[in-house]
Amino acid sequence: MTEIAENRDAVAKMGHTQATPTPKVREFGHVNWRGLWTLYHREVKRFFKVFTQTLAAPVVTTLLFYTIFTVALQNRVGTVGSAPFAVFLAPGLIMMTILQNSFANTSSSMMTSKIQGNIVDVLMPPISPLEMLCGFLGGGLTRGLIVGVSATVAMSFLVDFPFHNIAAILFFALTASTMLALLGMIGGIWAEKFDHMAAITNFVIVPLSFLSGTFYSIQRLPEIWQTVAQFNPFFYAIDGFRYGFIGQGDAPFWLGASVMVGVDVVLFLTVHRMLASGYKLKS
């Protein structure tokens, strides 16, 4: 009996020493920085893989717009305020490409993930709605700002920019890119097919971009249309950005800055609510 007991104890001891250790569960703090960085890195790599389409093409398009409008209108318009038409036009075109590319990045990313069904790769990991929002938003901001900087550098060979207020340029570039990246997320979450996304782009984003003082000063419009233009947040983005370059604008600086911050806050809270509720993502 003693021998049997000793054998049983030896087997139990052997089993205990050979048992597979329990894997350690990764713990996260209040913010899953690794998950946030991974999502942001994925978004940036996604548009860098097709940089000729996402980065180079918008710069070329901006230069073409600039060339066409300066050739067609510079002799007729002359100056806008105290600035030559070519100098007045360039900041508006740069801001327009920032807006359109920030929107395109987040909307296409969200829409493609939904159509292909890999949105679950973002919903399943331990990433909060706020972290998910910041990851997608960071990708849209990065693309918009890279395109904006590239267009500014390319345009500087054709235009002698005064660079009146660098802080204003950076502020309106950031807030405008944020606004359109958030709008892109809203559109991407709401849309159920690419036709819906194309409708938003063609009937909302592009018209608001073109009718926001990109190519003209709203002071030249009839009074009723000046009032209408002041309800377009794209106008404040372009007007404030242009002020940073040439030192003149159609709206007070503080008003444009307040509108941009207010719109961004409302859009941020809206997107967070949509992600937290799983609107059209989890059903």
C-alpha positions in Angstrom: 0.0 0.0 0.0 2.8 2.3 0.8 4.5 1.6 -2.6 1.2 2.3 -4.4 0.7 5.6 -2.6 4.3 6.7 -3.4 3.8 5.9 -7.1 0.5 7.9 -7.1 2.3 10.8 -5.5 5.1 10.6 -8.1 2.7 10.6 -11.0 0.7 13.5 -9.6 4.0 15.4 -9.1 5.1 14.6 -12.7 1.7 15.8 -14.1 2.0 19.0 -12.1 5.5 19.8 -13.4 4.5 19.0 -17.0 1.2 20.9 -17.0 0.9 23.7 -19.6 1.1 27.1 -17.9 -1.9 29.3 -18.2 -1.3 32.0 -20.8 -1.1 35.6 -19.5 -4.0 37.7 -20.6 -3.0 41.1 -22.0 -4.4 43.9 -20.0 -5.1 47.4 -21.4 -5.3 50.7 -19.6 -7.9 53.4 -20.2 -6.7 53.6 -23.8 -5.7 50.7 -26.0 -2.7 52.5 -27.6 -1.5 49.5 -29.5 -4.9 48.9 -31.1 -5.3 52.6 -31.9 -1.8 52.8 -33.5 -2.5 49.6 -35.5 -5.7 50.9 -36.9 -4.1 54.3 -37.8 -1.1 52.6 -39.3 -3.4 50.4 -41.4 -5.3 53.5 -42.7 -2.1 55.2 -43.7 -0.6 52.2 -45.4 -3.9 51.7 -47.3 -3.6 55.0 -49.2 0.2 54.9 -49.5 -0.1 51.7 -51.4 -1.9 53.5 -54.2 -0.1 56.9 -53.8 -0.3 57.7 -57.5 -4.1 57.8 -57.1 -4.4 59.1 -53.6 -1.5 61.6 -53.3 -0.1 62.4 -56.7 -3.3 62.7 -58.8 -4.9 65.4 -56.5 -1.8 67.5 -56.8 -1.8 67.3 -60.6 -5.5 68.1 -60.6 -4.9 71.2 -58.4 -2.2 72.4 -60.7 -4.4 71.9 -63.8 -7.2 73.9 -62.1 -4.8 76.7 -61.3 -3.3 76.8 -64.8 -6.7 76.9 -66.5 -8.3 79.5 -64.3 -5.3 81.8 -64.3 -5.0 81.6 -68.1 -8.7 82.2 -68.5 -9.4 84.8 -65.9 -6.3 86.5 -64.7 -6.4 89.3 -67.3 -10.1 89.9 -66.7 -10.1 89.8 -63.0 -6.8 91.4 -62.2 -6.8 91.7 -58.4 -9.2 90.5 -55.7 -9.0 93.0 -52.9 -5.3 93.8 -52.6 -4.1 90.4 -53.9 -3.4 89.4 -57.5 -5.9 86.9 -58.7 -3.3 84.1 -59.0 -2.3 84.6 -55.4 -5.9 84.8 -54.3 -6.8 81.6 -56.2 -4.0 79.3 -55.0 -5.0 78.9 -51.3 -8.6 78.1 -52.2 -7.5 75.3 -54.6 -5.2 73.9 -52.0 -7.9 73.9 -49.4 -10.3 72.3 -51.8 -8.0 69.4 -52.4 -7.5 69.0 -48.6 -11.3 68.8 -48.1 -11.9 66.3 -50.9 -9.1 64.0 -50.0 -9.9 63.9 -46.3 -13.5 63.0 -47.1 -12.4 60.4 -49.7 -10.1 58.6 -47.3 -12.5 57.9 -44.5 -15.6 57.4 -46.6 -13.9 54.9 -48.9 -12.2 53.0 -46.1 -15.5 52.6 -44.1 -17.5 51.8 -47.2 -15.0 49.2 -48.6 -14.8 47.5 -45.2 -18.6 47.2 -45.1 -19.0 45.9 -48.6 -16.2 43.4 -48.3 -17.4 42.3 -44.9 -14.0 42.9 -43.1 -15.5 45.6 -40.9 -15.6 42.8 -38.3 -11.8 43.0 -38.1 -12.3 46.4 -36.6 -15.4 45.7 -34.5 -14.1 42.4 -32.9 -10.8 43.6 -31.3 -10.8 45.3 -27.9 -11.0 48.8 -29.4 -13.5 51.3 -28.0 -15.7 53.5 -30.3 -13.5 56.5 -29.4 -10.3 54.7 -30.3 -11.9 53.5 -33.6 -13.0 57.0 -34.4 -9.5 58.4 -33.7 -7.9 55.7 -35.8 -10.0 56.4 -38.9 -9.9 60.2 -38.3 -6.1 60.1 -38.1 -5.9 58.4 -41.4 -8.1 61.0 -43.1 -6.2 63.9 -41.4 -2.9 62.5 -42.6 -3.9 62.1 -46.2 -5.6 65.5 -46.4 -2.5 67.2 -44.9 0.0 65.4 -47.0 -1.9 66.3 -50.1 -2.2 69.9 -48.9 1.5 70.2 -48.2 2.4 68.6 -51.5 0.1 70.9 -53.4 1.5 74.0 -51.6 5.1 73.0 -52.4 4.2 72.4 -56.1 2.2 75.6 -56.3 5.0 77.6 -54.7 7.0 77.2 -58.0 4.2 79.1 -59.7 3.0 81.5 -57.0 4.9 83.8 -54.6 3.0 83.1 -51.4 3.2 85.8 -48.7 2.5 83.4 -45.8 0.8 86.1 -43.7 0.0 83.9 -40.7 1.4 80.3 -40.4 -0.7 79.6 -37.3 -3.9 80.4 -39.2 -2.9 78.2 -42.1 -2.2 75.2 -39.8 -5.4 75.8 -37.7 -7.8 75.9 -40.7 -6.0 73.1 -42.4 -6.4 70.8 -39.3 -10.0 71.8 -38.5 -11.1 71.6 -42.1 -9.5 68.2 -42.7 -11.1 67.0 -39.4 -14.5 68.2 -40.6 -14.3 66.4 -43.9 -12.8 63.2 -42.4 -15.7 63.1 -39.9 -18.2 63.7 -42.7 -16.6 60.9 -44.7 -17.1 58.5 -41.7 -20.8 59.6 -41.4 -21.3 59.0 -45.2 -19.4 55.7 -45.1 -21.5 54.4 -42.2 -24.8 55.6 -43.6 -24.3 54.5 -47.2 -25.3 50.9 -48.1 -23.7 50.8 -51.6 -21.2 52.8 -53.7 -24.0 54.6 -55.5 -25.0 56.2 -52.2 -21.4 57.3 -51.6 -21.1 58.7 -55.1 -24.3 60.7 -54.6 -23.0 62.3 -51.4 -19.8 63.2 -53.1 -21.3 64.6 -56.3 -24.4 66.4 -54.8 -23.0 67.5 -51.4 -19.2 67.6 -51.1 -18.3 68.9 -54.6 -21.0 71.6 -54.8 -20.2 72.9 -51.3 -16.5 73.0 -52.2 -17.0 74.9 -55.4 -19.6 77.3 -54.0 -17.6 78.3 -51.0 -15.4 81.1 -52.5 -12.7 78.9 -53.9 -12.5 80.8 -57.2 -14.0 84.2 -56.2 -14.7 86.5 -53.3 -18.2 86.3 -52.0 -18.2 90.1 -51.8 -18.8 90.1 -55.6 -22.0 88.1 -55.1 -25.5 89.7 -54.7 -26.3 90.3 -51.0 -28.8 87.4 -50.8 -26.1 85.0 -52.0 -23.5 86.4 -49.6 -25.9 85.5 -46.8 -26.4 82.0 -48.2 -22.7 81.5 -48.5 -22.2 82.3 -44.8 -24.2 79.2 -43.9 -21.7 77.0 -45.7 -19.0 75.8 -43.3 -16.7 75.1 -46.3 -16.7 78.9 -46.9 -15.1 79.5 -43.5 -12.5 76.8 -44.0 -11.4 78.3 -47.3 -11.7 81.9 -46.2 -9.7 81.4 -43.0 -7.1 79.3 -44.9 -6.7 82.0 -47.5 -6.4 84.7 -44.8 -3.4 82.8 -43.4 -1.7 83.1 -46.8 -2.6 86.6 -48.1 -3.9 88.4 -44.9 -7.4 89.1 -46.2 -10.7 87.4 -45.9 -14.4 87.9 -46.4 -15.4 86.9 -42.8 -13.9 87.8 -39.4 -11.1 85.4 -38.3 -12.8 84.7 -35.0 -16.1 83.9 -36.6 -14.5 81.4 -39.0 -12.5 79.8 -36.2 -15.6 79.5 -34.0 -17.6 77.9 -36.8 -15.0 75.4 -37.6 -14.5 74.3 -34.0 -18.2 74.1 -33.4 -18.9 72.0 -36.5 -16.0 69.7 -35.7 -17.3 69.1 -32.1 -20.8 68.3 -33.4 -19.6 66.0 -36.1 -17.2 64.2 -33.6 -20.0 63.5 -31.2 -22.3 62.3 -34.0 -19.7 59.9 -35.3 -18.9 58.6 -31.8 -22.6 58.0 -31.2 -23.0 56.1 -34.5 -20.0 53.9 -33.7 -21.1 53.3 -30.1 -24.6 52.2 -31.1 -23.3 50.1 -34.1 -25.5 52.0 -36.5 -25.5 50.1 -39.8 -22.3 48.3 -38.7 -23.4 45.5 -36.4 -26.7 44.7 -38.1 
